[in-house]
């Protein structure tokens, strides 16, 4: 391999490495935003609301079947 080609390849690898590090930092920032305390609380509240709704719907459905077969 010629010295020029080796230098070009080395420069290209350095640029790729810098870009990969930049992407990793971006991903790390996104992941830290996801772990935000307020986001966790909002998700927990939504989960409770959904499970509460499912419970009520199941209760109403069970009551309807009970009344229908009574």
Residue, then its C-alpha position, 0 to 999 in steps of 0.5 A: x500500500x502506498x503511503x498516500x493511500x495509507x494516510x487517506x485511509x487513516x484520515x477516513x478512519x479518524x472521521x468515521x470514528x469521530x462520527x461514531x462517537x458523535x452518534x453514541x453521544x446523541x444516543x446517550x442523550x436520548x436515553x438520559x432524556x427517557x429516564x427523566x423523572x417527570x417522564x417516568x411519573x407521567x408514564x406511571x400515571x398513564x399505566x394506572x389510568x389504563x389498568x383502571x379503565x380495563x378493570x372497570x370495563x371488565x367489571x361492566x362486561x361481567x355484570x352484563x353477562x351476569x344480568x343476561x344469563x340470570 
